[in-house]
């Protein structure tokens, strides 16, 4: 239902949205109840759609985390060309940190979406934290004892 509502918003003008909401597929009361997480009129099943855990809903920490994810993504967009045009240890270590953090947050969302059960999810997230720390340590070791991430990618491109 939410997808159909989004499509209604994307339709140009009020006419496209009104046409979508008048169809037999989507009823305005159903859409309103769905968005407010209330029982849908005429629906006798269970309806629980939560996009984030209750303890994070509306919190400052969730907003800060979302903003941090976007900042790291934009930082990566700037670090990749910087690593190509001026490879140095500062860029290598920045890439190690940003890539590790970006992949940790991304895989954390996969775990949140697809691993069910509190105990299992905590165990998998603990393993992910260990894997992310190991990845960061390995990249730092590679930067210190070898040519570094930027020069290694350049060497791979020359092959």
C-alpha positions in Angstrom: 0.0 0.0 0.0 2.8 2.4 0.8 4.3 1.8 -2.6 1.0 2.8 -4.2 0.8 5.9 -2.1 4.4 6.8 -3.1 3.4 6.3 -6.8 0.4 8.6 -6.2 2.7 11.3 -4.9 5.0 10.9 -7.9 2.1 11.4 -10.3 1.9 14.9 -11.7 -0.7 17.1 -10.2 -3.6 16.4 -7.9 -5.4 14.5 -10.7 -3.0 11.6 -10.8 -3.1 11.2 -7.0 -6.9 11.5 -6.8 -7.2 8.9 -9.6 -4.9 6.5 -7.7 -6.8 7.0 -4.4 -10.2 6.4 -6.1 -9.2 3.0 -7.4 -10.3 -0.2 -5.9 -6.7 -1.1 -4.9 -6.2 1.7 -2.4 -8.8 3.3 -0.1 -7.9 6.6 1.6 -9.0 5.3 5.0 -6.7 2.2 4.5 -3.8 4.4 3.6 -4.3 6.7 6.5 -4.6 3.8 9.0 -1.6 2.1 7.5 0.6 5.2 7.9 -0.6 5.8 11.5 -0.1 2.1 12.4 -3.7 1.7 13.4 -6.0 -1.2 12.5 -7.4 -0.9 9.0 -11.2 -0.7 8.8 -12.5 -4.0 7.6 -9.2 -5.8 8.2 -9.3 -8.5 10.9 -5.7 -9.7 10.6 -2.6 -8.5 12.4 -0.9 -5.3 11.2 2.4 -4.3 12.6 4.8 -2.4 10.3 7.7 -0.7 12.0 10.5 0.7 10.0 12.7 1.1 13.1 12.8 -0.3 16.6 10.6 1.4 19.1 13.5 2.4 21.4 15.0 4.5 18.5 11.8 6.0 17.2 12.0 9.8 17.3 15.2 9.8 19.2 18.1 12.1 18.6 20.5 9.2 18.4 18.7 7.7 15.3 18.7 11.1 13.6 22.4 11.5 14.3 23.2 8.0 13.1 21.3 8.6 9.8 23.2 11.9 9.3 26.5 10.2 10.1 25.8 7.5 7.5 25.2 10.2 4.8 28.4 12.1 5.8 30.5 9.0 5.5 29.0 8.2 2.1 29.7 11.7 0.8 33.2 11.5 2.4 33.8 8.3 0.4 32.8 10.1 -2.8 35.5 12.7 -2.1 38.2 10.2 -0.9 38.1 8.0 -4.0 39.2 10.7 -6.5 41.6 12.0 -3.9 43.2 8.6 -3.6 43.6 8.5 -7.4 45.0 11.9 -7.9 47.2 12.2 -4.8 47.8 8.9 -3.1 49.3 9.5 0.4 49.1 7.9 3.8 46.4 10.3 5.0 44.1 9.3 2.2 45.0 5.6 2.8 44.1 5.7 6.5 41.0 7.8 5.8 39.8 5.2 3.3 40.5 2.4 5.7 38.3 4.1 8.4 35.5 5.2 6.0 35.3 1.9 4.1 35.3 -0.1 7.4 32.6 2.1 8.9 30.5 2.2 5.7 30.5 -1.6 5.3 29.8 -2.1 9.0 26.7 0.1 8.9 25.5 -1.5 5.7 25.9 -5.0 6.8 24.4 -4.0 10.2 21.2 -3.0 8.3 21.2 -6.4 6.5 21.4 -8.1 9.8 18.6 -6.0 11.2 16.4 -6.8 8.2 17.1 -10.5 7.8 18.2 -12.0 11.1 15.2 -12.7 13.4 15.3 -13.3 17.1 16.9 -11.1 19.7 19.6 -13.5 20.8 20.6 -14.5 17.3 20.6 -10.9 16.1 22.9 -9.9 19.0 25.3 -12.7 18.3 25.5 -11.9 14.6 26.0 -8.2 15.4 28.8 -9.0 17.8 30.4 -11.1 15.1 29.9 -8.3 12.6 31.6 -5.9 15.1 34.6 -8.2 15.4 34.8 -8.6 11.6 34.6 -4.8 11.1 37.4 -4.3 13.7 39.5 -7.0 12.0 38.9 -5.4 8.6 40.0 -2.0 9.9 43.0 -3.4 11.6 43.9 -5.4 8.4 43.6 -2.3 6.2 45.8 -0.3 8.7 48.4 -3.1 8.7 48.4 -3.1 4.9 48.8 0.7 4.8 51.7 0.6 7.3 53.6 -2.4 6.1 52.9 -2.4 2.4 52.1 0.1 -0.4 48.8 1.3 0.9 45.3 1.1 -0.5 45.6 3.8 -3.1 48.8 2.5 -4.6 47.6 -1.1 -4.5 44.5 -0.2 -6.5 46.6 1.8 -9.0 48.9 -1.3 -9.3 45.8 -3.5 -10.0 44.6 -1.1 -12.7 48.0 -1.3 -14.4 47.7 -5.1 -14.9 
